[in-house]
Amino acid sequence: MNSSLTFAGAADPAAGKAWFGADRFGMFIHFGLYALAARHEWVQNREEIPGETYAKYFENFDPDLYDPKEWARRAREAGMKYVVLTAKHHEGFCLWDSEFTDYKATNTPYGRDLLKPYVEAFRAEGLRVGFYYSLIDWHHPQFPIDAIHPLRNHPDAPEMNKTRDVRRYAEYMRNQVTELLTNFGEISVIWFDFSYPQREHRGMPGKGRNDWESEELMGLVRQLQPNIIVGDRLDLPADGNFPKDLATPEQYTPRVAPLANGKPVRWEACHTFSGSWGYHRDENTWKDAGQLINILIDTVSLGGNLLMNVGPTARGTFDARANRALEVYRDWMRLNGRSIYGAGPSGYTAPAGCRLTQRGNRLYVHLQTWPFRHIHIEGLGGRVKYAQFLHDASEIQWIDPEAEVDSNIGVTVGKGMLTLELPVIKPDVVVPVIELILKD
């Protein structure tokens, strides 16, 4: 191990990472050979497909309709501010012209590098760019077979591992990460995925920091891109030498914001439109509009970011279902985005059926469950200067807590309670938002 590359106690370059907490919303893109199979990005694992059979996808990979400018436009219109694309997923296939492998897009019928035009297109739309890089590689000849490898149940797997050297594979990863962080300009995020040291199978151990040589890999990343945000799946302890850059809860929203060593940490929930990250033709658990918007609201109300995934088709397009989901975000964010961008948790307690976000003296009440006529918020009595719906800037009236109040409303006279008067019929917005401008 080259100790000169080991990251040890460097200060968090806060100025270079402050964008993350302001942007709040990004696009994840899972794209690879599995798009041709169209039945989940883990299809090679799930069906235990050997490399010689899986090769048919490599031999037929030709996303002739790939237009990263269209991807970037849709991301921007949906209100997303940054993007993370799978440069290499677990199958080992690389979307760029890496000099360290032949298993890459330039050797397929498509014959071109996909990463350079991706980077250029998203930057042209004003989005920051990031890469996902799998620590796992089911194609590489030096990657030892283990519990999640497609060959895990091959009768000769333990014997095959005798000729595989994970140290050589770790070197391969560093070489490729150097390409990704050297040849494409400033990269804002890198996602490494993932570690599983306790997952043993047939005497074959799982993999973690010792296999990935994570300390050296992290040191290399910090050396090449000092301001980059690094995901937390390298199996590194979140101590003084390796402060957690980014906690990454997957496919769920935490009940409370994640902590590292008892302290708040930068975090990002990642979700899919449906049940698959890669393109899945027949998957049918697509989230409805309310679910899509509420995942974003729930996350930001706890101080996190949302990275929402699209899995392009094998021809390189976003399918109609994905585009409809992006349009849900487009329409809602166009009217309500200022309750998200630069916003975070509020010190006030949200009423039942609501979530709160706050940015300075602007408090946003997200009405996830539409109430009948009134919303009561503790602690805001006498604190509000003006109230309006965010989608149309129509005034919301409230009851002065000092005034006589009809007891049928159930309001206790006193300075602590704010009672907002709402229309009986919910506005035609997936989740209406009330903007409260607080007194200084």
C-alpha positions as CSV (number, residue, x, y, z in Angstrom):
1,M,0.0,0.0,0.0
2,N,1.2,3.5,-0.9
3,S,0.9,5.3,2.4
4,S,1.5,8.6,0.7
5,L,-2.0,8.3,-0.7
6,T,-3.7,7.4,2.6
7,F,-6.3,10.1,3.6
8,A,-5.6,11.1,7.2
9,G,-7.4,13.8,9.0
10,A,-7.8,16.3,6.2
11,A,-10.3,19.0,6.9
12,D,-13.6,18.9,5.1
13,P,-13.4,21.5,2.3
14,A,-16.8,22.9,3.3
15,A,-16.8,25.6,0.7
16,G,-16.4,23.0,-2.1
17,K,-19.3,20.9,-0.8
18,A,-21.8,23.5,0.3
19,W,-23.7,23.1,-2.9
20,F,-25.0,19.7,-1.8
21,G,-27.2,20.9,1.0
22,A,-28.6,23.7,-1.2
23,D,-29.4,21.6,-4.3
24,R,-31.3,18.8,-2.4
25,F,-32.4,16.9,-5.5
26,G,-30.4,14.8,-8.0
27,M,-30.8,12.1,-10.7
28,F,-29.3,8.6,-10.4
29,I,-28.9,6.8,-13.7
30,H,-28.3,3.0,-13.9
31,F,-27.3,2.1,-17.4
32,G,-25.4,-1.0,-18.6
33,L,-25.6,-4.3,-20.4
34,Y,-28.4,-5.4,-18.1
35,A,-30.7,-3.0,-20.0
36,L,-30.8,-5.5,-22.8
37,A,-32.0,-8.3,-20.5
38,A,-34.6,-5.8,-19.2
39,R,-35.3,-7.7,-16.1
40,H,-33.3,-6.0,-13.3
41,E,-29.7,-4.8,-13.0
42,W,-28.8,-7.9,-10.9
43,V,-30.1,-10.3,-13.6
44,Q,-26.6,-11.9,-13.9
45,N,-26.6,-12.6,-10.2
46,R,-30.2,-13.6,-9.9
47,E,-30.1,-16.1,-12.7
48,E,-26.5,-17.2,-12.1
49,I,-25.6,-16.4,-15.7
50,P,-22.0,-17.4,-16.6
51,G,-19.8,-14.9,-18.5
52,E,-19.9,-16.7,-21.8
53,T,-23.7,-16.6,-21.8
54,Y,-23.9,-13.0,-20.6
55,A,-21.6,-12.0,-23.5
56,K,-24.6,-11.9,-25.8
57,Y,-25.6,-8.5,-24.2
58,F,-22.1,-7.1,-24.8
59,E,-22.2,-8.4,-28.4
60,N,-25.5,-6.6,-29.0
61,F,-25.1,-3.4,-27.0
62,D,-26.0,-0.6,-29.3
63,P,-27.9,2.3,-27.7
64,D,-28.4,4.1,-31.0
65,L,-30.9,6.6,-29.6
66,Y,-28.6,7.6,-26.7
67,D,-29.0,11.4,-26.4
68,P,-27.5,12.7,-23.2
69,K,-28.7,16.2,-24.1
70,E,-32.2,14.9,-23.8
71,W,-31.4,13.2,-20.5
72,A,-30.0,16.4,-19.2
73,R,-32.9,18.5,-20.3
74,R,-35.4,16.2,-18.6
75,A,-33.3,16.2,-15.4
76,R,-33.1,20.0,-15.3
77,E,-36.8,20.4,-16.1
78,A,-37.6,17.9,-13.3
79,G,-35.8,20.2,-10.9
80,M,-32.8,18.1,-10.4
81,K,-29.5,19.8,-9.8
82,Y,-26.9,17.1,-10.1
83,V,-26.6,13.6,-11.6
84,V,-24.7,10.3,-10.8
85,L,-24.3,7.8,-13.6
86,T,-23.1,4.2,-13.3
87,A,-19.7,4.3,-15.0
88,K,-19.3,0.7,-14.1
89,H,-21.9,-1.5,-12.3
90,H,-21.4,-5.0,-10.8
91,E,-21.4,-6.7,-14.2
92,G,-18.0,-5.0,-14.8
93,F,-19.0,-3.3,-18.1
94,C,-17.5,0.2,-18.5
95,L,-19.3,3.0,-20.3
96,W,-16.0,4.8,-21.1
97,D,-12.9,4.0,-23.1
98,S,-10.8,2.6,-20.3
99,E,-7.3,1.6,-21.2
100,F,-7.4,-1.1,-18.5
101,T,-10.1,-3.4,-19.9
102,D,-11.6,-4.6,-23.2
103,Y,-15.0,-4.9,-21.6
104,K,-16.2,-1.4,-22.5
105,A,-18.6,0.4,-24.7
106,T,-16.1,1.3,-27.4
107,N,-15.7,-2.4,-28.1
108,T,-19.5,-3.0,-28.6
109,P,-21.5,-2.4,-31.8
110,Y,-22.1,1.1,-30.4
111,G,-18.4,1.7,-30.6
112,R,-18.3,5.0,-28.7
113,D,-17.5,6.4,-25.2
114,L,-20.7,7.3,-23.4
115,L,-19.2,9.2,-20.5
116,K,-17.7,12.2,-22.3
117,P,-21.0,13.3,-24.0
118,Y,-22.8,12.6,-20.7
119,V,-20.5,15.0,-18.8
120,E,-20.7,17.7,-21.5
121,A,-24.5,17.5,-21.8
122,F,-25.3,17.7,-18.1
123,R,-22.8,20.5,-17.5
124,A,-24.3,22.4,-20.4
125,E,-27.7,22.3,-18.6
126,G,-26.1,23.6,-15.4
127,L,-26.0,20.3,-13.5
128,R,-23.1,19.0,-11.5
129,V,-21.9,15.5,-12.6
130,G,-20.9,12.5,-10.6
131,F,-20.0,8.8,-11.2
132,Y,-21.1,5.6,-9.6
133,Y,-18.3,3.0,-9.6
134,S,-19.0,-0.6,-8.4
135,L,-16.4,-2.2,-6.2
136,I,-17.8,-5.5,-7.4
137,D,-16.9,-6.9,-10.8
138,W,-18.4,-10.2,-12.0
139,H,-16.4,-10.0,-15.3
140,H,-12.9,-9.4,-14.0
141,P,-10.7,-12.5,-14.0
142,Q,-9.0,-11.5,-10.7
143,F,-12.2,-10.8,-8.8
144,P,-12.7,-13.8,-6.4
145,I,-16.0,-15.6,-6.5
146,D,-18.1,-15.0,-3.5
147,A,-21.7,-15.1,-2.1
148,I,-23.1,-12.6,-4.7
149,H,-21.0,-13.7,-7.7
150,P,-23.0,-15.4,-10.5
151,L,-20.6,-18.4,-10.3
152,R,-21.1,-18.8,-6.5
153,N,-22.7,-22.2,-6.9
154,H,-20.4,-23.5,-9.6
155,P,-18.9,-26.8,-8.3
156,D,-15.4,-25.6,-9.0
157,A,-15.8,-22.1,-7.6
158,P,-13.4,-22.6,-4.6
159,E,-10.8,-24.1,-6.9
160,M,-11.2,-21.3,-9.4
161,N,-10.5,-18.8,-6.7
162,K,-7.0,-20.2,-6.2
163,T,-6.0,-18.3,-9.4
164,R,-7.7,-15.0,-8.5
165,D,-5.9,-12.3,-6.6
166,V,-8.0,-9.5,-5.1
167,R,-4.9,-7.3,-4.7
168,R,-4.5,-7.2,-8.5
169,Y,-8.2,-6.4,-8.8
170,A,-7.8,-3.5,-6.2
171,E,-5.0,-2.1,-8.3
172,Y,-7.3,-2.3,-11.4
173,M,-9.9,-0.3,-9.5
174,R,-7.4,2.4,-8.6
175,N,-6.3,2.6,-12.2
176,Q,-9.9,3.1,-13.4
177,V,-10.8,5.5,-10.7
178,T,-7.8,7.6,-11.7
179,E,-9.2,7.7,-15.2
180,L,-12.6,8.8,-14.0
181,L,-11.2,11.5,-11.8
182,T,-8.6,12.8,-14.2
183,N,-10.1,12.7,-17.7
184,F,-13.5,14.3,-17.2
185,G,-12.8,17.5,-15.3
186,E,-14.3,18.3,-11.9
187,I,-16.4,15.5,-10.6
188,S,-18.8,16.4,-7.7
189,V,-19.8,13.0,-6.4
190,I,-18.4,9.5,-6.5
191,W,-20.5,6.5,-5.3
192,F,-18.6,3.3,-4.5
193,D,-20.9,0.4,-4.1
194,F,-20.6,-1.8,-2.0
195,S,-19.0,-3.8,0.9
196,Y,-20.2,-7.1,2.5
197,P,-17.4,-8.5,4.6
198,Q,-19.7,-10.8,6.7
199,R,-21.4,-12.5,3.8
200,E,-19.8,-15.9,3.5
201,H,-20.9,-18.7,1.1
202,R,-19.5,-22.2,0.8
203,G,-16.4,-21.1,2.6
204,M,-15.8,-18.2,0.3
205,P,-15.7,-14.9,2.3
206,G,-17.4,-11.6,1.6
207,K,-15.4,-8.5,0.8
208,G,-14.7,-5.3,2.6
209,R,-12.0,-2.6,3.2
210,N,-9.1,-5.1,3.2
211,D,-10.1,-6.4,-0.2
212,W,-10.8,-3.0,-1.8
213,E,-7.7,-1.5,-0.1
214,S,-10.2,1.2,0.8
215,E,-7.7,3.5,2.7
216,E,-5.5,3.7,-0.4
217,L,-8.5,4.1,-2.7
218,M,-9.9,6.9,-0.6
219,G,-6.5,8.6,-0.4
220,L,-6.3,8.5,-4.2
221,V,-9.7,10.0,-4.6
222,R,-8.9,12.9,-2.2
223,Q,-5.6,13.6,-4.0
224,L,-7.2,13.7,-7.4
225,Q,-10.4,15.6,-6.5
226,P,-10.2,17.3,-3.1
227,N,-13.7,18.7,-3.1
228,I,-15.5,15.5,-4.2
229,I,-18.2,14.0,-2.1
230,V,-17.6,10.3,-1.5
231,G,-20.3,7.7,-0.6
232,D,-20.0,5.6,2.5
233,R,-19.8,2.1,1.2
234,L,-16.1,1.4,1.3
235,D,-16.4,-0.3,4.7
236,L,-14.3,2.5,6.4
237,P,-14.7,3.4,10.0
238,A,-16.2,6.9,10.3
239,D,-13.4,8.2,12.6
240,G,-11.0,11.1,12.5
241,N,-9.0,9.6,9.6
242,F,-12.1,8.8,7.5
243,P,-14.9,11.2,8.4
244,K,-18.2,10.1,6.8
245,D,-18.7,12.3,3.7
246,L,-22.1,11.0,2.7
247,A,-24.5,8.5,4.4
248,T,-26.6,6.7,1.7
249,P,-29.8,5.1,2.9
250,E,-31.3,3.1,0.1
251,Q,-34.9,2.6,-0.8
252,Y,-36.2,3.9,2.5
253,T,-36.6,7.2,4.3
254,P,-35.0,7.2,7.7
255,R,-37.2,7.9,10.7
256,V,-34.6,10.4,11.9
257,A,-31.6,11.9,10.2
258,P,-28.6,9.7,10.1
259,L,-25.7,10.4,12.5
260,A,-22.0,9.5,12.5
261,N,-20.4,9.1,15.9
262,G,-23.4,10.8,17.4
263,K,-23.1,13.9,15.2
264,P,-25.1,15.1,12.1
265,V,-23.8,13.9,8.8
266,R,-24.4,14.8,5.2
267,W,-26.8,12.3,3.7
268,E,-28.7,11.3,0.7
269,A,-31.6,8.8,0.3
270,C,-31.6,7.0,-3.1
271,H,-34.8,5.6,-4.5
272,T,-36.2,4.2,-7.7
273,F,-39.3,5.0,-9.7
274,S,-40.2,1.3,-9.5
275,G,-38.6,-1.7,-7.9
276,S,-35.5,-1.9,-10.1
277,W,-32.5,0.4,-10.7
278,G,-31.8,-0.8,-14.2
279,Y,-34.4,-0.9,-17.0
280,H,-37.1,-3.6,-16.2
281,R,-39.6,-4.0,-19.0
282,D,-42.2,-5.9,-16.9
283,E,-41.8,-4.4,-13.5
284,N,-45.1,-2.9,-12.3
285,T,-44.6,-1.4,-8.8
286,W,-44.2,2.2,-10.1
287,K,-44.7,4.9,-7.5
288,D,-47.7,7.2,-7.9
289,A,-47.4,11.0,-8.0
290,G,-48.0,11.4,-4.2
291,Q,-45.4,8.9,-3.4
292,L,-42.8,10.5,-5.6
293,I,-43.4,14.0,-4.2
294,N,-43.6,12.8,-0.6
295,I,-40.3,10.9,-0.7
296,L,-38.7,14.2,-1.6
297,I,-40.5,16.2,1.0
298,D,-39.8,13.6,3.8
299,T,-36.1,13.5,2.9
300,V,-35.6,17.3,2.9
301,S,-37.6,17.8,6.0
302,L,-35.0,15.6,7.8
303,G,-32.1,17.5,6.2
304,G,-31.2,15.1,3.5
305,N,-31.0,15.0,-0.3
306,L,-32.9,12.8,-2.7
307,L,-31.2,10.9,-5.5
308,M,-34.0,9.5,-7.7
309,N,-33.1,6.9,-10.3
310,V,-33.9,6.4,-13.9
311,G,-33.0,3.2,-15.8
312,P,-32.7,3.9,-19.5
313,T,-33.7,1.3,-22.1
314,A,-31.2,-0.6,-24.1
315,R,-31.6,1.9,-27.0
316,G,-30.6,4.7,-24.6
317,T,-33.9,6.4,-24.0
318,F,-36.0,7.1,-20.9
319,D,-39.2,5.1,-21.3
320,A,-42.7,6.6,-21.1
321,R,-43.1,5.6,-17.5
322,A,-39.9,7.2,-16.4
323,N,-40.8,10.4,-18.3
324,R,-44.2,10.6,-16.7
325,A,-42.5,10.3,-13.3
326,L,-40.1,13.0,-14.2
327,E,-43.0,15.2,-15.3
328,V,-44.6,14.8,-11.9
329,Y,-41.4,16.3,-10.4
330,R,-41.3,19.0,-13.1
331,D,-44.8,20.2,-12.5
332,W,-44.5,20.2,-8.7
333,M,-41.0,21.7,-8.5
334,R,-41.8,24.5,-10.9
335,L,-44.3,25.8,-8.4
336,N,-42.9,24.6,-5.1
337,G,-39.2,24.3,-5.5
338,R,-38.3,27.0,-3.1
339,S,-39.6,24.8,-0.3
340,I,-36.9,22.4,-1.3
341,Y,-33.8,24.2,-2.5
342,G,-31.7,25.5,0.3
343,A,-34.3,24.3,2.8
344,G,-33.9,21.9,5.6
345,P,-35.4,20.8,8.9
346,S,-37.5,23.2,11.0
347,G,-37.4,23.6,14.8
348,Y,-41.2,23.7,14.9
349,T,-43.3,20.6,15.3
350,A,-45.3,19.6,12.2
351,P,-49.0,19.0,12.6
352,A,-50.4,15.5,11.8
353,G,-50.3,14.8,8.1
354,C,-47.7,17.5,7.4
355,R,-44.0,18.0,7.0
356,L,-42.1,21.2,7.6
357,T,-39.1,22.6,5.8
358,Q,-37.5,26.0,6.5
359,R,-35.1,28.4,4.8
360,G,-34.3,31.5,6.8
361,N,-37.6,33.2,7.8
362,R,-39.6,31.1,5.4
363,L,-41.4,28.2,6.9
364,Y,-43.0,25.7,4.5
365,V,-46.0,23.5,5.5
366,H,-46.3,20.5,3.2
367,L,-49.9,19.3,3.4
368,Q,-49.4,15.6,2.7
369,T,-52.9,14.8,4.0
370,W,-55.5,17.4,3.2
371,P,-57.2,18.6,6.4
372,F,-60.7,20.0,6.8
373,R,-60.7,23.8,7.0
374,H,-57.9,24.3,9.6
375,I,-54.3,23.6,10.4
376,H,-53.1,24.2,14.0
377,I,-49.4,24.7,14.6
378,E,-47.9,25.0,18.0
379,G,-45.4,27.7,18.8
380,L,-46.2,30.0,15.8
381,G,-48.8,32.2,17.5
382,G,-47.8,35.8,16.9
383,R,-44.8,34.8,14.8
384,V,-46.3,35.0,11.3
385,K,-46.1,38.1,9.2
386,Y,-47.8,36.7,6.0
387,A,-49.1,33.3,4.8
388,Q,-49.8,32.1,1.2
389,F,-50.1,29.0,-0.9
390,L,-46.8,28.5,-2.7
391,H,-48.3,27.2,-6.0
392,D,-50.3,30.4,-6.7
393,A,-49.3,32.9,-4.1
394,S,-52.9,33.1,-2.9
395,E,-53.3,34.5,0.6
396,I,-54.0,32.2,3.6
397,Q,-55.8,33.8,6.5
398,W,-55.2,32.8,10.1
399,I,-56.9,33.3,13.4
400,D,-55.3,35.8,15.8
401,P,-54.5,33.8,18.9
402,E,-55.3,36.8,21.0
403,A,-58.8,37.2,19.6
404,E,-62.0,35.5,20.7
405,V,-62.3,32.2,18.9
406,D,-65.3,30.1,18.1
407,S,-64.8,27.1,20.5
408,N,-66.1,24.8,17.8
409,I,-62.7,25.2,16.0
410,G,-61.0,23.8,19.0
411,V,-58.4,26.5,19.4
412,T,-57.1,27.4,22.9
413,V,-56.8,31.2,23.2
414,G,-53.1,32.0,23.8
415,K,-50.0,33.0,22.1
416,G,-48.7,29.6,21.3
417,M,-51.1,28.4,18.6
418,L,-51.4,29.4,15.0
419,T,-54.6,28.4,13.2
420,L,-54.6,28.6,9.4
421,E,-57.9,28.8,7.6
422,L,-57.9,26.5,4.5
423,P,-60.4,25.9,1.7
424,V,-62.6,22.8,2.0
425,I,-61.5,21.6,-1.4
426,K,-57.8,20.7,-1.9
427,P,-56.1,22.7,-4.6
428,D,-55.1,20.9,-7.8
429,V,-51.6,20.2,-6.6
430,V,-50.2,16.8,-5.7
431,V,-49.0,18.1,-2.3
432,P,-50.0,21.7,-1.6
433,V,-47.4,23.9,0.3
434,I,-48.1,26.9,2.5
435,E,-45.4,29.4,2.8
436,L,-45.3,31.2,6.1
437,I,-43.2,34.4,6.3
438,L,-42.0,34.8,9.8
439,K,-41.4,37.9,11.7
440,D,-37.8,38.9,12.3
